[in-house]
């Protein structure tokens, strides 16, 4: 099933843009129930009736007067191939309502896969991942998520006969939407800092840290099949002749954009007020933890000994070391400028 996403440079960058997005009464009711933390056996059933596109109707037209992103981004052939492999369809023009819809659709996919095929994640880890979706859905809907019973069932223990391709793609769909959520939240953080709204800036740093925690869990969820299944089934599908040489998980259009956005955050991180210092520290720590989760998954599949997809098989640099180098460089982008 394809996942319909906006191009990352067309995502909302301010709370006002989020609130302007249209949503049907069914979407608003579902968002209210999820963000309110009310237990409901029918949560997945309610999500299952959601169409792929907003309200099952033609997508709305371009938003008039939407500001252009100042982050350089080109949707080139490599990024298109990556999307095609993972079953992502991009909306080429800015369209209202697509981002809130993609949140609900990705959450539906997570629940369907987790409840059907199981997981090795603990209840605490699973509920934290689901709660991350609830928090973001609540933010988009203008309803702060409240603590309470998680309105989803506990998944069964992982079933080893699951389809590794389906789990790999589903886990990546979850990661893509959480990455888009980070882009939205960090954009709102930038705007809050420009407008001197320290309260909103603090909320966005906290939500960004929660989203990074969800991304860490999504890495683990996506890769719960065996190393043998990865080497025999999944990795060959990401190598020539199935795809062009140089295909890599690092080619996600949304992650590509997020890294460039983080470089733009430095002015917003300069001279942070004292009340934001701890939230900023936790945000950086959550980013470090997300890269550690990526390293863990890579090592499970032999990346602590072998080269990454993007590098020659003769390379002496293990894939885990490449990811560590990226972690060091990218966390440096979001530390407070000196």
N, C-alpha and C positions, 0 to 999 in steps of 0.2 A: 504494500500500500504506500503510495507516495506521500511525502510530507511537503506541504506547500509553505514556503517561507518567503518573507521579504528579502531583498538584497540588504546586507547589513548597513549600507550607507543611507537606506531609506527608513530605518527604524525610528520611532519617536525618540526625541532627545529632551523632552520636557514633560512634566506632569500634565500640563495643559493639552499637549498632543494626545496623551493617553486617554484623557477624559473625553476628548472630542471624537474618539473612535466609536462607530455605531455598534450596537449589540442588541440582539433580540431579547425578549423577556426570558426565554429559556436559558440563554447564556447568563443573564444577570442573576437569575435564581440559582443556577448551579454555582456560579462564582461566590455568591453569598453563602451558600451551604458549605462549600469547601473552605473558604476563608474563616467562616464562623466556627469551624472545628466541631460541627455537630455530627454525631454518629449517624450513619445511614447505610443500610445494607444495599440500597439501590444506587450507590455512587457510580460504580462501573457501568451499570445498566443505563444510567442517565448519560454518561459520557459516550456510550456506544451509539446513541442515536444522533450524535453530532455528525453533520456532513463534513467532507474534507474541506469544502469552501464555505465561507461565511453564510450561515442560514440557508445553505443550499441554493442560493440565488447567485446571479452573476456578480463578480466582485465589483465593488464600487470603483469609480474613476479616480484619477490622480487628485491628490489634495492640493488645492490652489494655494499658492503662496508659501509652501513648505520650504524652510531654509535649507540650503545645501550644506552637506557635511564638509568640514574642513580636513577630513582624514582621507588621504589619497587611497583610491581603491579602483582596481580594474578587474572585471570578471573575465579572465582570460581562458584559454582552452584547457589549461591544467585544472583550474577551479571548476569548469563545466564538467570535465570528466569525473572529478571527485564527486560532485553532486549526482551525476548520473549513476555512478556505482552505488551510492548509498540511497538512491531513490528519492532525491530531493528535487522538487520543481520550484523554481524561483519566479516570483512575480516581478517583472522588470520595471514596473512603474510604482511610485508610492501609492499604496492603497490603504484606506482606513479599515481597521478591524481585522486585518490578516494576522498581526502579531498576537492579539488575545486569543484568536482561534487556534493558532499553532500551539500555544501553551496547553490548551485543553486537549488537542489531538495527541500531542506527545505524551501527556500524562495518561491518556487513555491507553496508548501503546505500551507504556511502562507497566500499568496495572494488568493489562491483558497478558503480556509476556510473563510477568512475575507470578501471577496467580495460576497460569497454565503450566509453566515449565519449572517454577520454583526458583529458589536462590539459596546460596550459602550465607548470605548476609544475615546478621542478627536482626531481631525485631527492632532494636534501637537504631541500627543503621538503615533498615528499610523505612521505618517511620520518619527518620530524619530526612531521607530523600523525598518522601511524599510530602512532608511538611514544607520543604523548600518550594515545591510547586504550589502548595496552598498559599504560602506567603506571597509569592510573585503574582498569582492569580488575584489575591486580595488587593495587592498594590495597584495592579492594572485596573481593577474594578472600583478603586477608591474605597475599599473596605479593609481596615487593618485586620490581619489574621489574629484570631484569639486562641489561646491555649485551650485544649479540650481533647476528648477522645478522637482518635484518627478515624475518619469515616471510610476506612477500607479494611479489608480482611488481611490477616496475616498470611503471607504466601507459604506454600508447602516447601519442604526440603527439595533442593535442586534435583532434577531428573536428568540423568546422564545421557538419555537418548534424545535430548532436545536437539533442535536444528541449530548448529553453530552460526550459520549464515544469518538466520533470523535474529538470533540474540545479538550478534555483532552489529547488524543494521539498526535494530531497535535501540540498543544502548547508545549508538551514535546519534540517532534521532533525539534522544533525551539530552545528550551532550550538546547538540546543535542549538536546541531551544534554550537550554540554560546559558549557553554562550551568548545567544541573542539577548537574553534577559540581562546578562552582565553589561552588554553594550548599552542597553536602555538605561539601566540603573547608574552606570558610570557617566553617561551623558547627562542624566538628571543631577548627579553630583556636581559636574562641571558648571551647569547652569545655576545650581544653588549657591556655589561659591562665588560666581560672578555677581549674583544678586544679593549676596551677603546674608543668605538664609542658612545660618549654621544649624538650625534644627533639622531642616530637610537634608542638609549635607551629612549630618550624623546618621540619620535614618538610612540614607543611601549607602554609606560605608558599611553599616551593620547588615543591610540586605545583600550587599555585594559579597561580604564574607560568608553569609549563609549560602548564597548561590555557588560560591567556590567550593564549599563543603558538599553541596549537592553534586557538583561536577566531579569531585573526588569519588563519590559513591557511584556515579554513573560509569566512570572508568572501570571500576571493579565489576559492576553488574554486566557491562558489555562483554567482559572477558571471562565469564565463569565456566566456559567449556574447557576441555583439556588442551594441554600443549600439543598433544598428538593431533587433535582435531584442527588446531590452528595450522600446524605445519602441513597437514595432508589436504585440508579443504579450504581454509580461509586465506592463508598467505598466497597460494598459487593463483587465486582469483584476483589478487592485487599486484601481479607480476605480468610482464610480457609473456605471451601475446594477448592475454586477456585485457590488459590496459597498457598504456604507453609507459616506456621506461621512465623512472623517476616518480612514479605514483607513491604517495605517502599520506599517512594519517595527519601529517602536519600541514596538509594542503587545504584544510577546511576553510572555505571562504569567510566564515564568521570568526574563526580563530585568527585568521590572517588579518582581518580588520581589527579585531580586539587588540592585538599586539600593537598595531599602529595607533589605536586610540589611547592605549596606556602611555605611549610616548607623549601624547598631547596633554596628559593629566598633570604634568610637572608644574605648570603655573598654578593650578588649582590646589596642589599639595604644598605650595610654598607658604610659609608663615601660617600654618594651621593653628587655630585657637587651641588653647590647652585642653578644652573639653572634648576635642576630637582626637587627641593624641593616642589614647588607648584604643579607640575604634580603628584608627589608621594602622596601629601596630597589629591588631587582630586581622585586619584585611590582608596585610602583607604576609602574615603567618598562614592564612588560609590559602593564599596563592602558592606559597611554598609547599603546602601540604598537597595541593592539587597536582603539582609536578611530581611530588613523591609518589602519588597514586599512579601516575602515568609510568614512572620508572618501575613500580611494582608489577604492573601489568606487562610491561615490556620484558622484564626479567623472567616472568612466568613462561613466556613464549620463547625464551632463549636469547633475548636481547642483551643479557649480561655477558654473553660470549660472542654473539654474531653481530654483523653489521645491520643497519636499518635498511628499509626498502629503498631509500633514496641513494644509498651509498653502494659502491662496488662490493661484491661479495668478498673481494680480496682485501678490503679495508681492514686495518688493524684496530680501528676504533669501534668498540662495542656501542650498540644503539643506546644503552642506558647512559653511557658517558655523554653522548650527544644531547640527550634530554637533560642531563644535569647541567651541561653548559648553557642550555636555553633557560633553565630555571634561574641560574645565577644572573644572566643578562636581563631577563624580563622582570625579576623581582627588583633589580636595581632601578628599573624604569619608574617604579611606583613608590620607592622609598622617598622620604622627605628630602628635597633638594637642600644642599648645604650652601 
